Structure formats: structure tokens, C-alpha cells
Amino acid sequence: MSTSAPPRASLLLLAYLAFVSLGLPDGLIGVGWPSIRADFDVPTEAVGLVLTAGTVGYLTSSLVAGFTLARLGVGRLLAGSTLLASLALTGYATSPALAVMAACALVLGLGSGAIDSGLNAYAAGAFGPRHMNWMHAFFGLGVAIGPLIMTGALAVGLSWRWGYGLVAAAQLALATAFALAVRAWRDRSAAGAGGPGSPDPGPQEAAAVPVRVRETLRLPAVWLGSLAFAVYVAIEAAAGLWAFLLLTEGRGVTAEVAGVCVSGYWGSLFVGRVVQGIGSERLGAAKVLRGSLLGMAAGAALIALPAPAWVAVAGLLVLGFAAAPVFPLLMLTTAERVGAAHADRTVGVQIAAAGLGGALVPTGIGVLVGNTSVQALGPALTVLAVVLFALHAATSRRR
């Protein structure tokens, strides 16, 4: 085991705040879009232009960030990317037309993808299972706060632009904090790189040894692991996206109750990351991962059963709680799967794959549901959960 020092409290706080900031913009647009649409006089479906532009930027940046992290350093990467996100959100707040907003969404995606990849790559080498889980839990907190900010702005009679302006100011403050802490991030990377008496080199240390990009991309574990991330995020997103429709149209639940149940699903994901962050530190990441993957399959199977509505709701809660530590723990164990020298680059590929899986597969399930029945959601989630378990088993054997 590595004997690297525990992470500094100041860096942990910055990491948590960074993940809150990642979630904030995602929570703004859902509440703000009706006002935005009316302001720009565009149809409801025009939101797809903004979302697509953001996804393109996010995928591009997350992939590139993993390959440039060693050159820039995590502190500079985070400071620059957060500043970019702040400028993009300022552009949202001042956009005269939807086309300008879409261009700003591309820039926001570039900043967010780099923050996500850079911080995950750093945390995989410097944080333990507990803080890795908690860091990702704070993303959910950001997604929950975003709607409150926009709702509050609209409730007091302000324009939707104020919601984005407030978040842009918060991002600028965070970018300043990252810039001031550049040296601390660098010092922590050096401390966690495995000095005398620390036989396990972290990703930051191994990145100092020149490794060709093609050598990283040749590793089967890189692609198996990335596919696992794509499938995991697909399950998480598809369950949250289509559960409301399943409960209302498929199980006869009222819209109000179904809305609470879907909120409970996301809440179980948040609570699971907080609780299992402690458990994974005590039991070990490997055991918790295996148990969580089995739990995801069990939850999906409950959703698939032709049973009363409460069984499907229980399945959603089981699925959310079981899924909670999977993403952070898979990220934490990246170096174990591919080797420390390839870890930073692999993190970027994994983040990009996760974004792609979260965008494409839920859409595909929507097509399946539309052409068959909403009851197809449960079986689709079950198949994906089994595939995810098989992918993790395959990468574990190769390790």
C-alpha cells in the first residue's frame, strides 16, 4: 500500500466545490429553459442545440485533458478550465440569440470536461475511497442547488440571465482559488508520487516517465474500462430519465408520487456515495465494487418484474444506492487496471466514454420504449447491468 500523506483539507474543499460547480449548470437549464425559449422565441425542442453543443465540447475536452495533464499540471488545468466555464456562463447571461448561447455551451463543455478529467485523474492518485466517493456526491449536490438558484431568481422577478450570472460569479471565485492554490496542487502531487518508503507510484509520478500515446491506446484494459464507464453512466441516466414514464404509464402511479419516487432515486445515489465512501475505505474498493454491481443487477431485475408499483420503486432505490460508489471506485482503481504510467490519459478516455454512453444509450432506450412498451425499461436496465458486471470481471482478470 502507498504511504502517501492524507490529502490537505484545503485541497479537499476545493475538489468538493469544483464538483458542486460542475453540477450547477446542469440544474439551471431545466428550470430556466421555458423563460429562455420565450425570450429567444424558439421552439421547445431547440434546447437540443444547446445540449448537443455542450456535449461535443465536453467529450472533446475530457479526452484531450487526460493527455495534457502532465504538461500543464492539475492546478493550472483546473484554474484555466474553471475560468473558461465562468466566461461561458457569462456568455449565457448576455446572449442576444440562441446561436450565441449554443456557442457558449460549446465553451462551457470544454471547461467542464477538463475539470472533470483533471480532477478525477488527480484524485485517483491522491484521494482514498472515502473522499473519492464524497467528491462525486458533491456533484449531485450541485445539480440539486442549480434549480434552486434559477427558481429563486425567477421568483423575485429577475430574468433567467441572473441565474447564470450568479453561477458565473461563483465559477470566477473558484477559478481564482484554483490559481492561488497551483503550488499546493503541485506539492501534493509530488508528495503523493511515492517517496522513499512508498513502493506504489501514483499516476502523477508515473506520468513523469515518457510514455507514447499509442502505448496507452493499445492496452485492452483502457477500452474495456472505458466501455464499463459508458455502460454505467447509461444505466444511471436511463433509470433517472425513464423511471417517471414507467411509473405513471406502466404502473399506474400518479404524477406527483412518481416525481417523488424519481427524486428518491437520485437521493439514494447521493446518500449511497456518502455512506459507502466510509464502507469502501474499510472493506476495500474491490469488495464494494463487486457487491455494488450485483446490487445494481438486483435493482434492475426488481424494476423489470411485472409486479405492483412499489416493487419497481424499491428497485429504483436499490439501483441508486448500489450504483452510488461504482463510478468513483472505478475511477479510483484506474491505475490498477492500466498501470500508473497510463492512468492520467486513461481517465480522460473514460470520462469521454461516460459522456458518450450517457448521451446515446438512454436515447436508444427511449426509441425502444417508443416502439414497444415502457415495460421494456426494466429488462434493458437488467441487460446493461449484467454487461457491466461482465466488463468489470474481464478487466479484473486482465489486471
N, C-alpha and C positions, 0 to 999 in steps of 0.2 A: 504494500500500500504506500501511497505517497505521503510524505511527511510535510507537505507544504503548509504554510501558515493559513489560519482561517481568514476568510475574506474580511476586509475592513468594513466597518459599519457604514461609513460614508459612501463607499462604492456600492454596497448592497442597496442603500437608499436610492442612489442614482439609477441602479438597474431596475428596481421596482418602479420608480417614477417613469423611466423610459418605456416600460411595458404598459403602464397606465396611458402614456401619451400615444402609444400605438393603437390602443383600443378606442380612444376618444373620437377620432374622425369617423370610425365605423358606426358609432352610435349617433352621430349628428345627422347624417343624411336621411335616415328613415323618418325622423320627426320633421326635418326641415324641408324635405322634397316637395310636399304639396305647396308650400309657400314659394319655393324656388321655381317650380313649374309654372305657377301663376305669374310670377314676376317676369320670367323669360317668355311666357306664352308658348309653351311647348307641350306636347302630349305626355301623358304619364310614363309611357314606355321609353321616353328619351333618357331616363335615368341610366339605361343600359349603356349609353355612350360614355357617361362619366365612369361607371363601374368598369367597363372594358378598358378604358384608358388607364385607370388606376392599376388594374391587374397586369397590364403589359409592363408598366413601369416597375411594379413590384417584382415580377418574375425576372425581369432583366437585371435589376439592381441586386436582388438576393443572390443570383447566380454569380455575378461579377464580384460582389463584395467578398465572397469566400476566397477568391483568387488574388485579391488586392490587400487583404487584411494585414499580411505580413509586411508589406511595404509601407503602408500608412500608419499602422499601429491602431489599436482599438479606440484609444482616446480621440485621436484626430478623426477617425472614421465616424464615430458617434457624434462628435461636435458638428462636423460638416453636414452629416445627414440630417440631424435634428434642425439645423439652421435651414436646410433645404425644405424640410417639411413645414417649418414656420413660414417661409416665403410663399410656399404653395397655398397654405391656408389663408394667408393674407390676400393672395390672388383670388381665392374663392370669395372672400368677403368683398372684394372690389370688382368682381367680374361684371362686365356690361352685357355679356351674352353667354349662352350655353357653350359655344365653341371655345371661348376663353376658359371657362370653368373646366372643360374636358382637358385642355392643355395643362391646366394647373393640377388636375387629377393625375396626369402622367408624371409630373414632377413630384407630387406627393407620394406616388407609388415608388419612385426612385429612392426618395428619402426613407420611407418606411421599410422597404426591402433591405436596405443597407443596415438600418438599425437592428432589424430582426436577425439578420445573418451575423452581423458583427458581434452583437451582444450574446447570441447563442453560442457562437464559436468561443468567445472569451469565457462564458460561464461554464461551458463543458469542461474546460481545463482548470478553472479556479473555484467553482462553487461545488458544494456537495449536493446530494439528492434533495435534501430539505429545501435549500434555497433555490434550487432549480425549479422545483415544483411551485414554490411560493412566487417566484418571479413570473411564471406563466399564469398563476392565479390572478396576479395584478392586471394582466391583460383583460381578463373578464371584468375586473372592477372598472377599467377604463371604458369598456363597451357599455357598462351599466350607467356610468356617470354621464356619458355623452348625451343621451336623450334628455337627461335632467337639465343639462346646460341649455340645450336648444329649447326645451319646453319652458324653462324659466324666462329665457329671453323673449319668446313669443307671448308668454302670459302677461308680461308687463308692458306689452305694446311695442316692443322693439322689433326691428327687422331680423330675418334669419341671418343676415350678414353679421350681426353682433355675436351670434353663437360661434361662428367660425373665427371672428376676430378675437374673442376671448381665448379660444384654444390656441390660436396663432401666437398670442402673447405668452401663454404658458409654455409653448414649444420654444419660443425665443429665450425665455428664462432658463429652460432646461439645457438648451444649446450652450448658453453662457456657462452654466455649471459644468458641463462636459469639457468645455475649453479650459476652464480653470483647473480641472482635475486630470488633464492629459498626463502629467508626470506621475500622478498616483496610479493611473491605469497601467502605465509602463512599468513602474516599480513593482506593482502587484504581479504583472506578467512575469517579470524576472524572478520574483520570489517563488512563484508557483511553477517555475520551469524545472524544478528539481535540482537543488544544490547538493552539496556533499551530504551523504546520508539519505538522499531521496532517489531511489532507484527507478521510479516511474517518471519519465519525462512527460510533461504536459504538451498540448498542441502548440503552445507558444514557443517552447524551446525547440521542438522538432521542426517548426516552420523555419527556423534559422538555417537548417540544413537544406541546401538547394535540392528540390525535387521537381522534376518536369511534370507539367500539367498532364501530358499523355500517360505518365505512370499512374497518376491518380485515377484518371478516367478508365484505365484498363482493369481496375480492380472490380471483380464481380460484386464484392460487398458494398461498393459505392452505389451500384444500381439496384441491388436488392434492398438495401436500406432506404434508398430514395423512394422506391416503389412502395415500401412499407409506410413511409410518411404520407405518400399520396393516398393510399387506401385508408389510413387512419383518419386523415382530415376529411376525406369523402364521407366516412361513417358519421363523424361528429357533425358535419354541416348538413348532411342529408336528413339526419334524425331531427335536427332543430328546424329545418326548413319545411318538412312534410308531415311532421307529427300532428300539427294543428288540423290539417286536412284529414288525416287518418282518424283522429278522434271525433271530429264533427260529422264527416260524411260516412265514415266506415264503422264507427262505434256508437253513434247517436248521442254524443256528448254536446252540451250547449257551448256556444262560442265563448262565453265568459269562463266557464270551467276549463275548457280546452286551453284558453290563453294562460290560465294559472298553471296548468299542468306543463305547458311548454316552458314557462318561466322556471318551474320546478326542475325541469331537465337541465337548463343552464345553471341553475343554482346548485344542483348536485355536482356538476362539473367543477364549479368554483370551490365548494366545500370539500370535495374529494381531493383537490390539489393541496388545500391547506392541511387536511388531516393526514393524507398519505405521504406528504412531504416528510413528516416525522417517522412514519412507519417504514418508508423506504430507506431511511438512514439507519434504522435499527435492524431490519431484515435483509437489506441488500437489494440493489436495483434489479438483479436477475430474478429473484423470487417474486418481488412485487410485480414485475412486468408479466411474468407467466400467469400469475393469479389474475391480473387485470385483463389480460387478453381472453382468458377463459370467462371472466365475468362479463366482458363485452359480448361474447357469443351467447351467453345465457340470457342477457338482457334482450338481445336482438331476437332470440327464439321466443321469449315471452311476448314481444311485440307481434311476432308472426302468428301466434296461436289464435285460432278463431274462437276467442273467449270473450267474456264480458269486458267492458271498458277499463275496469280497474286493473285488470291483468296487463293490458297494454301500458297503462300509466306506470305500474310497478316496473315493467320492462324498461321504460324510458328512464326512470330513476336509477335502476340498476346499471343501465348502459352508461349514463352520465357519470355516476360515481366510479364505476370500473374504468372508464376511459380516462379519467382525470389525470393520472400520472404517466400515461403512455407516451405522449408527445415529449414532455420534459425528460423522461428517463431514456427514451430512445436517443434524444439529443445528447444527454449526458454520457452515454456509452458509445458515442460515435468513434472515439479514438480506439476503443477496444475492438471494434469491428474492422476498421480500416488501417489502424496504425496512427500514431501521433503525428507523423510527418504529413499525413494526408488529411488530417481532421478538419482544419480550417476550410479547405476547399470543399470537402465533402459536406460540411454544414451548409454552405451556400447552395449546393446542388439539392440537398434535402429540403431546404426552405422553398426553393423554386418548385420542386416536385409537389410539396404540400399545397402550395398555392394553386398549382395546376389541377391537382386532384380535387381540391375543394371547389373549384370552379366548374369542372367538366362533369364529374360523376353525379353530383346532385341534379344537374340539368338533365343528364341521361335518365336518372331515376324518374324525374318529372315526366319525361317523354313516355317512359314505361307505364307510369301510373295513368297518364292521359289516354293511352291506347289500350289499357287493360282495366285495372281497378286500383283504387287506393290501397286495397288489401295487399298489393304487391310490395309495399314498402317493407314490411317485416321480413319476408323471405329475401329481399335484396340486401337488407342490412345483415342478415344471418350469413349469407354467402360471402359478403365482404369481410365479416368478422372472422370467418374460417380462413379466408385467403390471407388476412393479416397475421393470424396465428402461424400459418404455414410459412410465410415470408420471414417472420421472426425466428422460427425454428431453423430455417435454412441458413440465415445469417449467423445464428449461434453455432451451428455445426462448422461453418467455414472459419469462424473465429478460432 
